[in-house]
Structures are given as structure tokens and as C-alpha cells.
Amino acid sequence: MSLRLRQLLLHIRTTKGSYGIDIPFEDGLVVLRAENTSGKSTCIQSIIYALGLEKMLSPKSEVPLPHVMTSCLEDDGEEINVLESDVFLEISNKEKVITLKRVVKGEQDTRLISVFDGPALSNPTGNYHKQDFFLRDKGSSTHEKGFHSYLASFLGWTLPLVTTYDGHEVPLYMECIFPLLIVEQKRGWMGLQSSMPTFFRIKDVEKRSFEFLAKFEAYDMSSKRQKLKEEEDNLKNEWKSCVLSCNTLVDPINGTVHSLPVTPIATWPPITPPFIEVYRDGKPFPIGKAIKEDKTRLSQLKEEEIPTAQQAAPHLTNELEQAQSSLEEKEIVLRTLSEEIDIEKSQLQAIEIRLNALEEDLRRNKDIQKIREYGSEENLITTSDCCPVCHQKIVDYLLADESFGSSMSINDNIKLIESQKEIFIKMKENCLKTIAIKEKQLLSLKNEVNDIRSRIRALKQTLVSSEKCPSISSLRDRILLEERILLERNILERFEYQIDDFSKLASKWNYILERKKKLPKDTLSQSDLNKIKQLENLFNEQLKIYGFSSFSDDIKISPDTYKPTLEGFNLIFDLSASDHIRVIWAYLNGLLELSRECKTNHLGMLIFDEPRQQDASQISYYELLKRASKAKQYNQQVIFATSENKERLENALSSIRDTSYHDYKGKMIKRLNR
């Protein structure tokens, strides 16, 4: 992983000829000095723009460069219109040199970047192959012709997939990584990773970017955990869908599925295999037993000759009376069962009301507990002994006050309410189960009542039919019995077929559980913790050199946020303005130096635009320059754009080795001699 800037060219075509600037970059520390408002930030922003990273600066789609590149520039007091402008940037990865060209103003769309396969700036006479790539559109980080996909390959990066807040997976976009490598002047010094684009809606984007750049094993662990979580959720949904399918399957016979686990299990079948129950005369029977009895009854009926209406008449009259009597009994049971269900539903409603009240009481008590923990001495009460209408004192007990002990504390109240809540949740679950069972019984009973009514009609029709006609009632009994056996056998076969799916799901669930066990319990590996400790040492070492004065104690790098903390609190919010800047210096340069000692994805490049912010002392600034100059020993590159006093800066740099210094007088963008 490596990125070196070799040369930057801003080329502006105007009505008065070509303007721009041509800046060479060397390895090690490169200092670009010019006065304020002379164009330093324009050059840094042009580097960002040439790399297609402008979403670090703004989510807007317009070109993030000033009017000197887009509309007009000034030369000797004369305002000159800009006709066309381009940014060229020559970069290398130590093995290969390429040159990027991107239009700022012109006929070509700004979403297009041209890549020349060679040093087209430092050696413009060469004949280089050119490829065009697209930016900012969907696929620019993943498609073959997407520029960031190409650039990632050129840099030696494999952009990992990360999760967004809406559950989608997207690449960790380069705009999220480069705030740890480039600090631009407008927003970059507001805090660590302050240029981080949050509009991509990537979860924990600052952590994911740090983990990638530092090449934490935690990132792989996090990705594996996330994928396992997604597999787990998908399998739970698939299991739930299969359970629902099985329960729906038995609806035509008013059956109930028993012993079918509603959540995934790792071994199949369970100790008690799933089975179907159907109802006969309001009583539950296993479906296999019910089918067997129906078959026996059907065999008996088939062995009997179908009687004529005249032959069946004597006993049909008696059977009709029995059917009418049975109908009356069933209808009474039906009404009773329906009333019981209504009572259960009323109880369920009362339980839900009580649960809501307990939830509100729990919330109120926890709020009071919280503000008391924060030091409130307000006399807060959760109940009142006054009438809410007339505000007169009321007594809600018959015994004297002395018969009661002291009132419970807030903590005791919370424990009591939580225990009551658990009881009512169990009551609600039991109530729902009871209602479900009774509704199945009610539906079965309604079908039985309809069958009896149908049988009564058949009996009456037989009694009034011709004497020689076969008994309609006997025929009906056989047909209905055959249909019921056929339907129940068909459902049983389909149920057994669907149950086989659970065996496959159980195997998948077992595989997920085995992989979860193999993952380390801690989020960070020992290698990751070692990197954090090394970064912490580099960070504190620099703070002392830079004259950090807000605290005397060593600062910790949090293993949770990867940010500097003191006694568990984010350090960046409790500092003087100048110490705030020192923290950013030490942290980002510490990441650069960490890459010299450990395997990371750092590119070995760091850019600071106006690093001496908030009146940081000259001594601190010169120590930063001295520290940054070590980059050349490790084939790294640090670029500073500064408006520091020329004389003081040159005096400081005179004693620092391995430094390239470029001083620009007046406006940096001038007429070009090209």
C-alpha cells in the first residue's frame, strides 16, 4: 500500500492565455509556503478533486474549487474570464507512475477522469495510453470502469464491505478513509476525522475507517460477526416461515401442530417429534389415530348394503331425534365456548392495560432515579396523597399511620415494578395460548354443528323420498368420511414433507453456532491491542514534544472508539484550542509512524493544510516539522501547506534534514510558460 504525489498542474485557459501552477513533490517532508489567500488551499483542494474525493468536503455535486478555477481570475488588477480549466496530478505507488486528468470547467463532464499510463507531467513528451473512468455515480467503487475501483487496485487496497443503517452492504468508500490522511483547512481542524462524510449512512464509519487503515483483525472479526448475524436472522425468518406454513397447512381440518419448535434448534428431530392433532366430538386426537378410526368406520359402512329409504325409515326417525338433540347440546357448548373466548379476550385487554401502566410507572421511576443520581435534591414523588380535583388531603388506608413501615426507595420500586411486569408478560403469553387453543376448538365445533345440520337435512330428505330410493343419509355418511380421510391423509403427507425442511435448517443452525463459538470473545485481537498500545505511545511521545499542556497524565487510546480519552471521556472536547490542534497532529502523524512498525493499510502519505492553527506556538510547530521530516527515512511523504512567517520558517528548516521547501511570492496561480 503506497501513494506518492509527484506533480500537480492546474491549467486554466482564459481570454488572455494560459494560467495555472506547476508544483513538483518529493519524498519526505514537502513544505509549500505562501501568504494567506494566495492559493495554497486551492492546490490542496485540487489534489482532493483530482483523486475524486470531493465528497470529503461536501455532499453536493458541484466542483469544490474557487472561482479562480471556475469563473474568473485576477492578474495585475485585471479580471480575466476563465474559459476552460483542468487539474492534472501525477502519482505513483512506488512501482508504477500514472497521471490523472480531471476537467474543472469545460465541455467534458466533471464525473469523468482520464488516466494516463505514465508520467505525463514530469515527462510530457512520452506517448502514454489513456483510459477514462467515471466518478460519483453508482458503481464507481465496484465496477471495472469506476475510478475508485481502479484507484483502490492501484493503491493495493481491497475496499471492504460495510453495513449501512438501512441494512445494505456498500464498500467502505475512499472518501471515508482519506480524512485520516488529508486535513484540509476549512473543516479538517475541527476534530479528528471531522471531514468524515456521514451522508453515506455507514454504521460506525469512523471506527470502520480506522480499523481498515490500521489493518485491524477486529475488522475481519466484525465482518464475520455481521455476516453470521445476517445468516442467523435469515435462518430465523426461514424457520418462522416454515412454522407458519405448517400451521396454515392444518387449517382446512382445524388441526393443531404440537411439539414444533418456534425458534431454530441445532439437532433434528426434537425429543418429542412434531405431530398434528384434530378434534372428534370436541376432543383432541392425533391425526394418525383419527385417520385409522375413520378408515375402520368406512370399512364397516362399505361392508353394509346401502338400505333403501323404506328399509332405513324405522331407525332414521330415531337417528333424526338423536341428531337434533346433539345439535342442541353442541350449540350450547358452542355458545359457552364463545363466551369463554370473549372473557379471555377481556382478560387479555385488562392485562395489556396493566402492562402499559407498569411500563409508564417503570419509566417514571427510572427518570426519577436518573436525576437523583445526577444530584437533584428536588422532592420528587411518584404518587400523590391529594385529590387531583380539589387538592384536599386524602387517606387511602383504614389503619393508622403507625401500622405502616417506611415507604420503599426508588430502587425497590423499580425492582417491584419489573417483577410485576415479568408476571404480567407471562400471564399475557398464557392468555394468548389459551385463546388460540379455544378458537381452534370453536372452529372445529362450528364445523361439527354444520355437519350435524347437514346430516339432519339428509335424514329428513331420506324420510320424505321414494321408498325404493337408496338412503341419502347413508350415502352422505360414506362420501363425507371418504373425503375427510382423503383430505387428512393429503395434509399429513404434506406435513411430513415440510417437516423434512427443518432437518436442513437445523443443520445450518448448528453450523452457525459452531462458527460463532470459534470467534474470539473479545472484539479486539491481541495484535489489535498491541497496535493501539503502540499508537498510544507514539501519540503521548509527540504530545510532550509539542508542548501539550491541558493535562499532565498520559492519554489513552480507547479500544472502543480508537480515539484519545482521559478517564473514559473523549479528550477532544475538553482541551484548549491550541492543544486541540496538537492532538490532531500527534494522532494522524502517529498513524503514519505506526505503519513503519506494523503491517497496516496506511499509504505512507499525510497532507496538512495550514497545520499551525489556533496560534499553536512556534516551538510546537517546529517540533512538528522536525518530527515529520523523518518520513523520508521510511520512503514516506508529508506535505504541509503553510503561511508561516518566511524568515522564521526558513530558519527552522535550515536545521532540518530531508526537507523540500517551495516558497511562492504573490498569487500562486500565474501565467504559464508551457
N, C-alpha and C positions, 0 to 999 in steps of 0.2 A: 504494500500500500504506500503510494507516494504521489505527491503533486508538487511541482515546482513551476512558479511563474517565471518565464524567460523574457518576455517583452510585451508591452501594452502599447497599442496605437489607437488614438482617437482621430478619426479622419472626418473632417467637416468640409463639404463643398458649399461655397457661398457665391454670391454675385460678384465678389471681389477676389475669387481664387480659393485655394485650399488652406484650411486652418486645422489645428489639432495639436497633439503632443505625442511624442515617441519616448517611452520610458523603458530602459533595459533593467532587468532584475538579475542579481547574482545570488549565489547561495549564501547562507549565513544571515547576519543582520543587515537589512537594507533600510536606510533612513531617507525618506523623502521630506525635504523641508521647504516650506513656502509660507508666506504670510496668510493670515485669515482671509477667507473669501477669494482666494486666488485659484482654486480648482482642485485642491487635494481630495476633498470628499467626492467630487465628480469622478476622479480617477478610481477611487475605491469602489464607488457605486458602479462604475463601468466594468470593473473586474467581476463584481457580483452579477451584473447584467449579462456579460459575455458567457458566464458559466450557467446562465438560466436560473439563477437563484433569487430573482427579484421578489418572490413571494415571502422571502425573509423580511422584506421592507414593507410590503403591503399586499393585501389580498386582491387589490384592484388590478385590472388588466392593462392599464396604461403604462407607458415606458417610465420608469422611475428615475429619469435623468433630468437635469435642469434645462432651462431654456437655451443655454449656450449650445446644447446638442440638438434641440428640437425646433427652435423658432428663430432666435437671433443672438448675435454676439456683438461685443463692443471692441473696437480697435482704434486706439488714439482718439477716443471720444466719439467715434462714428459708429452708429448702429448698423450692423450688416445682417441681412436676412440669410437664414440657413436654408439651402435648397435640399441637400441630402447629407446624411451622416451615418457613419458605421463605427463599430467597435471591433478591433482585432486583438486577440490575445493568444500569444504563443506559450504553450505549456508543455511539460514533459513529465513522464513517470519514471525517469532515470534510464529507461530502456528505449523509449520512443518519444519523438517530438511531433506535436501536431499544432496547427494554428486554427483558431476559431474565428469566424466572422459572423457578426450579427448586425442587422440593419437597425438603426435607431429611427431615422426618418428617410423615407424613400418609397419606391414602388413596391418593394418586396414586403411581404407580411412579416411582422416582428416575431411571429411564432416559429419562424424558420431560422435554423442555424446551419451554416456551412462549415465543414471540417476539411481542412487541407492536410494531407498526409505528409507533413514535413515542416521545416522551419521557414514558413513563408515570410516572416518578418525579418529575422536575422539573416536570411539568405533568400532575398526576393527573386533572384534570377533562376531558381530551381523550377522544374516542371513537376508540380505535385498533383496527385489525384485528389479530386474533390467529391465529397459526399454531402448530401443535405439531410437534415434531421428536423423533426418537429418538436415543439415545446408547448407546455401549458395545457394541451388537450389531453383527454383520457388516453392512457397507454404510453405517455411519454417516458414513464419509468419502467415499462414492461415490454413494450413492443420493439421489434427489431429496428424500426426507423425512429423510435423515440430517443431524443438526445440524452436524457438522463440514464436510459438503459445503456446506451453506448458509453457515456462518460463513466458510469459505475464500473463497466468492464475495463475501461482504460485505467482507472484508478486501482483496480484489483479488489473492488468491493462486490459483495453479493448482498444486495439490499434485502433485508429480512421482511417477512410479512408481519404486520401488527394489526391489532383489533381496534376498530372504531367504536364510538359509543352506541351506534346502532347495530353493532354485531357483525359488521362486514370486515373482511380482511383486505388490507391495502399494503403496498410497500411502505417501508419507512423512508419517506421522501427525503431527498438530499437537502431540501430547504430546512428540514428539522435537525440535520446533523451539523450543518455549517455554522450555526450560531456559536458552536464550541471552537470554531476555527477562525471566524471573521467577526470582529467587533466594529461595526460602523458607528459613525458619530451620533446620529440622530436619536437612536433608541438603544444602541448596544451597551451603553454605560449605565443604563437604569438598573441593571441587576444581572445576575448570572442567567444566561440563555434568555435575556429579555427580548431578543428578536425572534423567539420561537413562534412560528405560525400555528396558532391554536385552531384556526378555522378548518383545518383538515379533520378535526374532531377525533384525533387518535388518543386512545386511553393512555394516561401516564406518559405523554410524549417526551417530556424532559428526561424521565428515567430511561425510557427505551433508547433514546439517542445516546445518552451517556453509556449505557450498557453496551451498545453496539460499538461506539468509538473506543471504549476501554476493552472491548472483546471479552466481556464477562461471560463466564459459563452460566451465570444466572439467567442470561437472556435465553440461552437454549433451554434451560430448565423451565423458564416462564413460558416459552413457546410450547414445550411439551405438555406442561400443565394445562395450558389454554386449549390445546388440541384434544387432550384427554377429557377436559371438561366439556368440550363440544361433543365429543363422541359419547360421553356419559349422558348428556342432555338428549342427544338424538336417540340413543337407545332407550332411555326412559320414555320418550314420546312414542317410540315404536312399540314398546311394551304396553304402554297405556292404550294405544290404538288397537292392539291385538286383544286386550282385555275387553275393551268396548265392543269390538267385533264379536267376541264370544257371547257377551251379554245380550247383544242385539239379535244374535242368531237364534236364541231360545225364546224370543218374544212371541212368535206365532203359536207356541204351545204353552205360553205362560209359565215357562220354566225358570229355574233359578240355578245359576252356576255357583258351586261351592268349592272351597279349597284352592281357588285360583289366586295366586299372589298378585296384588295390585301394583307392586313395585318389583324391579328385577331381582332375581336370585342367581347365585353362581352355579348351583347344581340342579339338574332336572332329571326325573320328576321330583317334586317335593315329597316329604314323608307320606302325606295323605294326598294321593293323586286327585286332580280336579274331576268333578262329576256334575251331572245335571239332575236336578230334582223337578218332578212335575206333580201336579195335585190331582188326587182322586177323592171325590166327596169331601173336599176341603183339607185333606191330609196329604203331607208331602211323601212322595215315593221316588227312589232312584229310578231314572228313566229306563234302565235295563230291566229292572223288576216290573215296571209298569208295562213295558212292551211285551214281556213274557206273559203276563197275566192277560193282556189283551189278545195275544195270539191263542192262548188256551181257550178263552171265551169265544173267539172267532171259529176255532176248530169245532167247538161244541155246537155252535149255531149252524155250521155247514153240514154237520152230520145229521141235523134235524131237517125234515122235509118242511118246506115253506107252506104253512097252513093257508087254507082259503079264509075268506072273511067270515064265512058261516062257521068253520071249524074253530076259528080263533075268538069268535064273539064271546063265549062264556067267560073266558079268563081276561079278555081285553077290557071288559067293563070293570072288573076288579082292579086291573092294572091302571086303568084311567083314574080311578079313585085314589090309588096309591101315588100316582104321578102328581095329581092335583094337591094332595096332602103334602108331598115332598116339596112341591113348588112353594106352598105357603111357608113351610119351615125354612127353605133356602132364602126366601125373600126376607124373613125375619132376621136370619143370620146376616144377610146382605146389608140390611139397614143398620144392624148393630155394629157390624164391622166398619161401615161407612162413618158412623158416629164416633167410633173409636179413633179412626184416622183423623177426623176433624178435631177431636180432643188432643191427639198427639201433635197436630199442627199448631193448635193454640198454645200447647206447652212449648213447642219449638219457638214460637214467636215470643213468648214470655222469656225464654232462655236467652234469645238474641237481644232482647231489650235489656236484660240484666247484664249480659256481656258488654253491651255498649256502655252501660252505666259504669261498670267496673273499669272499662278502658279509660273512660273520662276521669274517674277517680284516680286511677293509676297515673295518668298524665299530669293531673293537677298536683298530686303528692310529689311526683318526681321533679316537677318545676320548682316547688317549694324547697325540696331537698337541695336542688342545684343552687338556688340563690342564697340559701343559708350557707352552703359550702363556700360560696363566693364572699361571705362575710356580712350578709344582710342581717340586721337586728330588728327588722320590721315584724310586728306581731301578726304573723300570718296564720290563718285558721282555715281548715278545710270544711268545717260545718259551722252552723250558727245556732245559738240558742235564742234567737229573736225571731218574731213573726216577720216574714218578708213584706207584709202589707202594712200593719200598724206599728211595727218595730217595738212591740212590747215584749218583755222578757217572758219566755215560756219554759215550762218544765216538762221534759219528755220521759219522766220516770215517776214511780209511785213511792219508792223508798226514799229515805233521807239521804242527803249528800254523803254522809259519813259511811254509808254502806258501800260506796264505790271507791276503788283504788284510784291511783293517779292515771291520767289518760296516757294512751300509747304514744310513743315517739313516732316521728315521720318514717324512720326506717322500719319500725314494727308495722306501721300502717301499710307500707309498700309490700312487705313480706306477706301480710294477711291478704291484701287485695290480690297479689299474684297467686297465692294458693287457692283463693276463691275462684279466680279466673280459670285456673287449671281444672278445677272441679266442674265448672260450668261448660268448659270446652268438651270434656268427656261426656257430660250429660247431653250436649248437643249432638255429638257423634252417635251416641246410643239412640237418641231420638230419631235421627235421620235413618239409621239402620232399621229401627222398628217400623217407621213409616214405609220404607222401601219394601220390607217383607209383607206388611199388611196390604199394601197396594197390589202386590203380586197376588196375594190370596183373594183380594177383592176382584181383580180382573178374572182370575180363574173361576171364582164363584159366579160372576156375571155370565161367563161362558156356559157354566153348568146350568144356570137358570134359563138361558136361551135354548140350550139343548132340551131341557125338560119341557119348555113351552112348545118347541118344535115337535117333541115326541107326543105331547098331548094333542096337537093338531093332527099328527099322523094317526093316532089311536082313534080320534073322532072320525077322521076320514075313512078309516077301515070299517068302523061300525056302521057307517051310512052307505058304504059301497055295495056293489052287487055281491050276492052270496058266493058266487064262483070265482070272484077275483082273488088273487093272492093277497095276503095280508100286507098292506103298505107299511105298517109298523114294523113287521119282521124284516122286510126288505131294507127299510131305512136303518135299522139297527146294524145289519150286516155291512151296508155301504159305509156308514159313518165309522164303524170300527175299523174297516179296511183302510179308509182314508187316514184315520188317526195313526194307525200302525205305520203306514207308508210315510206320513209326514214326520213322525218321531224318529223312525229309522234313518230317514234322509238327514235330519238335523243332527242326529247322533254321529253319523258318518262324517258330516262336515265339521262337527265339533272336534272329533278325533284328528281330522286332517289339520285343523287350525292349531290344535294343541301341539302338533309337531313343530310348529314355528317357534314355540317357546324354548324348545331344546337348543335351537340355533342361537336364539337371543341370549340364553343362559351361558352358552359357551363364550359369546362375545363379551358378556358382562364379566365373566371370570377372567378373561384376557385383560380387560380394562383394569380390574382390581389388582392383578399381578403386576401390571406396568406401574400403577400408582404406588405400590409398595416399594418398587425399585427406585423411585425418585427420592432424592435426599430430603429429609425433613426440613432442613434449613433452606431458606431461599438462596443464600449465597454459598458458594463452594469455598473451600479453604484458599484456593487460588484467587478468587474474587476478593476475599477478606485481606489477603496479602497485598493485592493491588491497592485497595482502599488505604491500608496502613502506609504503604509507600507514598501514595499521593498525599496523605495527611502529613507525613514527614517533610516532603518537598514543599508543601503548602506553608507549614509553620516556619520552616527554614527561611523561606522567602519573606514572610511577613516580618520577621525580625530584621532582615536586611533592609527592607523597605521602610522601616520605622513605624510599623503598626503600633498604635498607642491606646486603642479603645479598651483592650483587656491585656492583662499580663499572662493569663493562663494559656496553655496550648489549646488550639481549636481542634475539634473533632470533625471528621468527615462522616456524616451519618450513613450507616449501612442501609437505611430505609430510603432516604431521599437522594443520597450521594452529594448532598450539599453541606457546606460548613455549618456546624452547630456549636452552641455553647450551652452546656447543661440542658440539652434536649431541645433548645429553641433555635429557630432559624437565625443564623448570625447576621444575615444581610439587612435585617430590619432594625438593628439596634447598634448602628455604627455612626460615627461622624462621616461627613461626605467624603473627605479625603481617604479615610480608612476603607470606606465602601469601594473606592477605586482600587486600592491596594489589594483588597480581597479578590477582585476580578483579575488583576494582573497575576497574582500568585496561583489562583485556581486554574486559569486557562494555560498559563505557562507551565504549571505543574503537570497538566495532562500531556503537554508536549514533551516534557522531560521524562515522564513516566514511560513514554513509548521508547525511550533509549534503554530502559532497564527490563521492560516486559513486552510480551507479544500483545500488540493492540492493533486496532484498525485506524489509528491516527495517521494522517497523511504527511506528518512532519513539516507542516506549514502553519503559520499563525500570522494574522494580519490585525493590527491595531490602528484604527483611525483616530488621531488625537488622543493618545493614551494619557497625557498629563491633563486630567480633568479635575475639577473642583479644587484647584490650587494645591494639588499634591506637591509636596516640597521638591525642590530641585535635586536634593541629595537622594530622595527616594527614586526619582525619575532616572537619575544617572546610574543608580544601582540596578534598576530595571534594564537599562541599556547594556550594562556590563554583563548581567545575567543572560540576556537574550543573545548576546554576541557569541555565546558558547555553541549556538546552533550549528555553526559551520563545522565544528569538530565532529558532528554527528550527521553531516550531509543533510541538514535541515535548513529551513528558511523562515525568517521572521521579518515582516515588513511593517515599519512604522511610518505613518504619515503625520507630520507634526508641524506646528507653527511656533515651536520653541525659539527663544532668542538665538539668533545666528551665532553670535560670538560665544555665548555660554555653551551652546550645543557643540560647536566645533572644538572648544577647549576640552569638553568632556570626552568627545570621540577621539581626540588625539592620543589619549592614553588607552584606548580600547582597540584590541586587535580584531581582525576578521570582520571588518565593518565596511559596507559600501554606502557612500554618502552622496546624495544628489540635492543640490541647492538650486531653487528656482526663484528668479527675480521677477517681480510683477506677476501678471497673469500667466498661468501655466499653459493655457491654450493660446497658441500664437500661429502666425503664418508659417506653413510648412514649406520646406525646400525640396520635398520629394518630387 
